[in-house]
Amino acid sequence: MNVEVGDRAQHEIYLPVFKAAFESGATAVMCSYNKVYGQYACENEKLLTKFLREDLGFKGFVLSDWGATHDALRSAKAGLDIDMQKDDPKVRLPDEYHKLPDLLKAGSITQETIDKKVEHVLSAMYVAGQFDGRYPVSADFQGKTMGMQRGKQKTVVEADTTSDAHLAVAYQTIIDGAVLLKNEDSTLPLVSGKKVVLVGKFCNTAKDPAIKQGDVFSGGGSGYVATEKQVTPLAGLQAALGPDAAVTASPGAEGAAGADVAVVCAAAHGEEGWDRKDLTLPEAADLVGALRAQSKSQRIVVVASVPGAVTTEWIDDADAALMLFGPGEQVGPALGALLSGKAAPAGRLPISLPKVGEKRFTQAQYPGQCPPPKTWCPKMTANFSEGVLIGYRWNDAKGIPSAFPFGFGLAYTDFELRGFEVECKDEHPLISFEVANVGGRAGAAVPQLYVGFPSLRPAVRQLRGFQKVEIPKGEKAAVAFRLSKPDWSFFDEEEQKWTSAGDLGEKITVSIGTSSADLVWHHTLPEACTRDKDSAEVVA
């Protein structure tokens, strides 16, 4: 598989997430199996040296995915620091980097190159605190070869490291990331004294025989951690509502006949190694449709556990919908708190949810094309010709609304954004305003700031800041965004550098709202705020 992508898209879309990770302390990067620009990622100097080290200033180490190194010399020169051999359960395959001593003797690589790789690894270990005992090595691993460690792996990996602090983080992460898509007539939080039936095969289990990797509420792959401590949605809601509440579960809609509220437990699954066959939320449409046909007055709540984007063709027949992104082990307690009102959903969509039938990519863009007449082959090329039109940028540029836009999310209360002011000092505009909670409950507001300018085309605007503020009922909070030159800069492919649109004399427009599609305030920044006469070059 080969990927072709333009330099502007690399710098504006794909590299910023790496930059943010490095600024937050990440010290390791893994290169992948596929090719980029016709070269394997683990022997790609443009990726591993030009982008990572020269452009982003990365100081840590690069390791290969298991078995992703094909040529020791090319990888060593490109910037690969650690070669991870392919893990075959029957045969221990040799790695490529065992060839380095011979390459060094032959003069194909220098000692300086080897020393630099060691420096990258040791520097990362030092920064992470490994030399200070922050991550002690298990006694079962100390002084052992890799083969001996494999014999002890089961003992080490299966050690129970659960703590109350870990559980609290897992629980709060679900609350903070839960996105309320719909809440007609304040269906949520649930009113006490109602008969509630959870509907669907995933209400009282986290296991599904059809899932090859992971489980119902967690994605599958090398990052999955198996657990026997999963709390199901049924158990979580029963605990939250108490022993006197009438809360039961049924695999089908018929079991909810006569209930005041039906909570549909729907889940989509994603895992390492292949893509989902489509973006539907399994069982959701059938269960919601059957429930609505069974009762016109019953309140229907959909709880969607998803790995990413899904379609929402079932939304019109639901009274409320709550989306959880891979909630994991603490799904039960968190869901119980959210549905009962002991906690409130505080998340906003990190993606756009597509409408049914949306045609966003061509075959050449995704999944890619092969030389005819083949439609699938090892040498398939995916051409990211969409450039910067990713996510909401595509919707805005094409004038095609999504089903639910990027940044969208409701609360159990209502907010107003008002009193906008702009100050300008030394090319650093300061936009300030207040967010007022005008509803009947405490909640989290997430105002978002977008910036647009002509050289950003074909994109219309892009997110440059957001803040999550918890505001008690009837109160307000002050919010401020301070902008700088990178916020109105673009990567000029011809000049191969970041350029300030302000220095080009372009109009810089700031927009603030509650999602990419719900912007309540727009303002053109004064030229004095955005123009630097000395230089137009920007380091993003």
N, C-alpha and C positions, 0 to 999 in steps of 0.2 A: 504494500500500500504506500502510495506517495501522495504528499500534500503540496500544493502550490499556493502560496499566499503572498500578497503584496507587502512591501515594507511599511506602508502607512498603516495598514490593518495590524501588522505585527506590533508596531509601536503604540498605536492608539487603543487597540482592543485586547490583544493577547499578552503583551509584556507587562502592562500595568499591574496585573494581579500578582505577577512574580515580584515586581518592585515593592508592592505593598507587603508581601510576605517577608521579604528581606528586611524591610524597615521594622517589621514586628519581631525580628529575631531569627527567622529561618536561616539555617546554615547548610542545607543539603538540597540538591536537585537531582532528580532521576531523569535520564534520557530514555526515550521510548523505543518500541520495536520498529515503528514505521519509518519511512523515508520522508524527508522534507527537502524540497528543491532537488530531488533526485538523489540525495545522499542519505544514508542511514543516520538517524538522529544522533547516535552515539559516536559518529565519526564526522560530525557536521561542524566545521569550524565557525561558520556564520552563527549558528545557534549557541554553541558552547563557549566561544571566545568573544566574538564580536558583540552579540546581543547581551549575553549574561555578564561578562566581565568588563568589557569596554563601555558598553552603553548603560548597563544597570549597576555597575560597580560591585558585582557579587564577589564576596571574599571566601565563601565556603567551598565545599567539594561537590563534585558531580559523580554520581555512580550510575551504572547501567541498570536497566531492568534485567531480570534474570535471563541470560542467554541472548541479550540484545547487542552484544559486541561481536562484530564479524571480522575485524582486522585490527590487530594490536597496534601496528604502526600508525595507521590512519587515525585511530581513536586517541592514541597518545598525543599526536600532534594537534588534534582538534580540540583537546581540552578535557577528555575523560580522565577522572582521577582514580576511580575504583571500578574494576570489572567484576560483576557478579556472575558466576557461572550458572548455567542452566541446571535446574534442580530436577533430575530424573530419579524417581524412586528406585529404579533398578540399576541404573548405570550412572556413576558420577562423571559427568562430561567435563572435559578439561576446559579451563577458561582460556581467554586469549592472552591475558597479561602475564602468563608464565613465560611468554616469549620475550619479555622486556630485557632480561639480562643479556640474551644473545643479540638483541637489537642495539643495546648499549655497546657491547663489545665490537659490533660491526660498524659503529659510528652512525647508525641510522637515527638515533636519538641521543640527546646529551644528558649528562648527569644533572645539569641544571633543570632540565625538564622533569626528571624524576623527583628531584628535591622540591620542586614547586608543588608537585602533587602531594607529597608528604606534608608540606607546609599547609596546604588547603585543609587536609584531614585533621591534622593536629590543632590547627587554629580553631576549627569548628568544635572540636572536643573541648578545648579550653574555654571557649565562649559559653558552651552549654553547661559547663561545671563538672564535666566528667572527671577531671583531674583533682577536683575538690571533694569527690565522694558523693556528688548529688545523685548519681544513678549507680548505686553499687551493683556489682556483678554477682549473680547468684553463686554460692559456694559450689554448686553442682557444675558450674561452667569454668571455674577458675583453674588455670593451669592445664586445660584440656585442649586437644586438637579439635578441629571442626568435626571430624568423624566421631570423636568421643562425646562432644557436645550434643550431637544429634541423638545419641543414645539416651541422654538426660533431658532431651527437649520436652517430652511429655510432662515430666515432673515440674519443670520450670513454667511452661506455658499454662498449665492447668492450675497453678497456684491461685488461690482466691485472694485478690487484692481489693475487694470491694470495701468501701468505707462510707460513712454517712456523708462526708464531704463530696465524694464522687457521685453518690445518688442525688444529692441536692443540686449539683451542677447539671446532671442529666435531666432532672425534673424541670429546672428553671429554663434550660435551653429550649425545651418543648414549648413552654409558656411564651417565652420571648419570641419564638419563631412561628407560633400558630397564627394563621391568616384567616380571618373571618371574611368569607366571600359574600354572604347574604344573611340577612336577619330580619325577615319580614315581621312586622307587628311585635317586635321584641320577643320572638320565640325563645331566644337565649338571653340570659341564662334561664334554665328550667325553673318553673314554679313548683314549690313543694306541694306534696299531696296528689300529684298526678301519677297515673299509671304509665310507666315507661317500658317499652320493649326494644331491645337492641336486635337489629335484623341483619343477617348476613353470616357467612361461614367464618368470618374472622373476628367475631365479637368476643369469643371465649377461647381463642387459641392464637398462638404466634407461629404455629407450625403449618406447613403446607407441603405434602409429598411432591407436588409438582415443581417446587422451588429447588433448584440444584445447588445454589449457593445462597447463604444468608437465610433470612426468615421473612415473615410477613411484614414486619415493621422495621426491618433493616436491610440495606442493600447487601449484595453478595460480592465476594471477591477477597483479595488478600487483606483488606482492612476490616473484614467482618470478625467479630469476637462472639463466639457462641456463649449462651447463657441459659441457665435453668431458673433464673430469678425474674423472668418476665412477668409483669402484672398485666393481665388482659384488660380491655376496655370494660367488660362486664364487671370484673372484680373491682376495678378502679371506681366506676360510677356507683356501685353498691356501697362501697366504703364511704364515698363522698356524701351520699344522700342519707346514709344511716340505715339501721336495721328495720325501721318502720316503713321505709319507702318500698313501693311496689316496682321493682326493677328486675326484669327477666330477659331471656334471650331466645331467639328463634332463628334457624337458618333461612327460613322463608317468610314472605310477606303474610301468609295466612296466620302465622303465630302472633301477629300484631293486631289482629282483629279485635276491636273494642278498646284498644289502648288510646290514651290521650296523646301520647307522643311516640313516634317510631324513630329510632336512631339507626340509620343505615351505616354499617361498618364496611367501607369499601377500601380496597388496597390495590395499588399497582406495584409491580416489582421490577427493579433493575439490578443488573449484576455485571461483573467484569467479564469481558470476553465477547459480548454481543449486544446489539441494540434491541430495544423492545420492538415488536412487530408493528405496533401502532400506538397512538396516544390516547386511546380510550381508557376509562377507568372501569376495570372489569366488574360486572354485576350491577354497577350503580344504576344505569338506565333501566334495566329490567326490574330491579327491586323497587326503585322509586315509582316507576310506572305502575307496578302491581299494587303498591300501597295506595297510590292516588286513585286507582280504579276501584279499590276496595272501600275507600272512604274519602269524601270530599272535604271533610272538616278536620280530620286528624292532622296534627302538626308533624311534619317530616323534617328531620335533621340529617344531613349527610356529613359523615366524618370521613374525609379522604386522606389516607396515608399514601404519599406519593414520593417517587424518586426524582421527579422533575415535572415538566409540563404534561398536562392531560387536557382532554376536551371536556366540556361541561354541558353536554346536550340534555342532561337530566335536571339542570338548575331551575327551570321554570316551574316544575312540579314540586320542588322542595321549598320549604319555608325558611330553612337556614342551612348554611354549609360552612364547614370548618375544615381547613386544609392543614395537614401536618406533614413536614418533609422528613421522611425517615426517622420517626420518633424514637424507635429503639425500646430498650428495656423498661423505661419508666412511662410508657404510653398510658397505662391504666391510671395511675395517680394523677398525672397531668391532665388527662382527658376528664377525669372525674371533677377536678378543680375547675376546669374551663366550662364544662356544661352546667355545673351547679352554681357558678358565680363566685366561688371562693378565689378564683383567679380570672383574669381577663385576657383575651388574645391580644398580643402586642406586636405581632409580626406584620410584615408587608411583603408583597410578592417580589422575589428576586429575579423573576422572569415574567414574560408575558404569556398568558394562557390563550392559545389559538382558538379561533372559531372552527367549527366542524367544516372540513373541506378546504381549509386554507392551503394555498399553494405557494409556499415560501421559497423552496429550493428547486433548482433544475436537477436533472439526473447527473449532470457534470459536476455540480456543486456538492451534492450529497445523494447517495453514498459515494459516487464517483463513476468513472467510465473505464472500460477496457478496450483494447483494440478489437474491432468487430471481427467475427460475429459474437464474441463472448460478452456476457453481461456481468460476469463475476470472475475475477482472476487475481493471483498474487500481485500482479503489477498494476492493479487499479490505481488511477490517479483521481483525487478529489481536488478540484480547482476552486479555491475560495474566492471566486470572482465577485461575490457579493461585497467584498471589501469591508468597509466599516458599517455596512447596513446589517447589524446584528441586533436581535431583540427588538426593543421598542424603537430603535433608530429606523429599522425597516418599516414598521407600522407608520411612523411619522412621515417618512420620506415618500411612501407609496400612498398615503392617505387611506390606509386600510385599518380600521379599528380592530383591536383584539377583543376576545370575549371578556377578559379582565386584564387591564394594563399593568405594566411594570410599576412597582411601587404601591399598588392598590392594597387596601386592607381596611376593614371596618373595625369599630370598637363597640363596646357596650354603652357608649356615650357619644356625644357629638362635640365637635370642636369648630372654632372659628379662628381664622388667621387675619390679623388686622394691624393697623398702625405701622405700615412699612416706612422705613427711613433709610437713606443712603448717605454715608460719609466717605470722603476720599482723602487719604493721606499716603503720600509716597507710593503711588501705584498699587495701593492695597485698599480696594473698596470694602467697606464694612456695611453689610445689609442687616438691619435689625428690625424686629417686629415682635408681636406677642401672640401667643396661642391661648385662647380662652376655652375652658371646658364649660360648655353651655348645656350639657346633658345632665342626667340624673345619677351618674355613677362616676367613680374615679376611673381613669384610663390612661393609655399611652398614645400620644400623638407623634407622628413622624413627618414633620415638614421636610420637603425636598427642594433643592435648588438646582436648576438646569441653566446652562449657558449656550447661546447660539451666536454664530457669526458667519458671514458669507463663505469664508475659506473652509468651514466645516462641511460644506456640501460634498456629497449628497445628503449627509445627515442634517437634520434641522436643528437639533440641540442635543446636549448630553448632560447626564447627571454629574454635578461637581461637588455635591455635598448633601448630607442629610443629618438630622438629629432626632433621637428618640427622647421624648420628655414625658415623664409621668406627672399627671396633673390631677389633683383632687377635685371632687365635684364642686362646681361653682367658683373655682379659682383659675388663675392664669399664670403663664410662664413666659419669661423673656427668652428669645432665641436670637442668635446672631451668627452670620456666616462672614468670614473674612476671606476674600479672594486675592489671588496673585497671578502673575503672568502665566504660569502653566495652565490656569483655568481657561484662558482664551488663546491657547496655542495649538498648533496642528503640526503634524510631521510632514515636511515638504520632501516628497520622494526625489524630485529632481535635484534639489540641493543637499539631500541626505542629512537634514538637520531639523530641529524643532524651530518653528517660526511663530512669532507673536502676531496675531491678527490686529492687535492694537497698534503695533509699530507700522502696520500697513495702512493704518487709518480706517480700518473697518469698524462698522457699528457693532458693539458688543451688547447683546440683549440678555438680561437676567430674568428668569421666570421662576416663580415659587408656587408650590401647590402640594397636593397630597398624593399625587401619582404622576406618571409621565403624561397622562391624558387629562388630568384635572388640575390645571394651573390657574390660580386665581389672581396672580399679580405678575405684570411684565414691566421691565424698566430698561431703558437704554443708558448704559454707563457713560458718564462724561469722558471726553477724550483725554482729559488730564489725568484720569484714573488709570488709563490703560496704555498710554503711549510712552515709550522710552526712546529718546532721540539718539542715545549712544549705541544701542545694540538691539537687533531683532532676534538674536539667537537665544534659545531657551533650553535649559536642561530639564527635561520632564521628570 
